[in-house]
Amino acid sequence: MNTKLISMMVVAMGISISSHGASIQPTMIQATDNDTLIVNNPRKVTVITDDSLQTIRIEGRNDDPNFHYENTIQLVDSNYVSGLTVNSDRWDFSLPIGERRHGKKTENECTTHLGFGWCNALGGPDNMDIAMGSSWEIFWTIMQWNYTPKGGHHIWSTGIGVDWRNYRMKGHWRFDKLPDDNVVIVPYSSEDVHNQFSRIKVFSLQVPLLYRYRIGHGFSLSAGTMLNLNLHSSLKTRYKLNGDKYKDTCNGAQANPVTVDFMGIISTPAVSLYVKYSPCNVLKSAHAPKFQSLSVGIYL
């Protein structure tokens, strides 16, 4: 529906509508263009106008008191972008019509995201030599709900996902779990051991709480927190001794049940990068070595 038609509708209704909307009682809206909408006895018609955006909202009609029609027209470089909803409340996805522009998304959107990165352990004991190049993180935000207020620059998000983190150590030391369930770092039992790695793995359920500012042209900045419910942890050590291969594994690596990450994301049209830092100890300080987590990687 174009600007000419909007003017015909307002004239046909014979009313004065302010920039904040008004309630009216016309009997019919009529015009001769092919994209004309006819509504008999609407309960309320609201027109909201600013410098580059105009929204027409019609509520109720004679045969359907719950009827809802909304059409938004944005003037961009002599073109227009139109978003149309019919019989939809504000929680539904709107149907984009016309040319879609960056920064003009729907108010409510569900997305999914993947992250691939590398981990490091900060503040650990001297004999805990975590190799960041071989310590990895994979997380999947299964469902993320994004709310964008009018204007399109500010986005608030939350959701649910899962995370796998692997802290791998090389050298002459390994992780071990004692009979009293404490986790310690000890040397290998023999100097003839050709060690491959010793690692701690933590699996978590994640709840993101993020704020995103869309700069434009595909660039944006995000910041927020990740609440981690650490559901499972394990130890694994692989090594060779006298030509034989050995693998020691055990569950229950004394992970803290709840930790929090601070997360930042830089998004560009080509690639998005993330960094996460947790000031919380990954493992229970009374039963395992103290260290905090830092990870960086690619965000999809």
Disulfide bonds with the S-S distance in Angstrom:
none
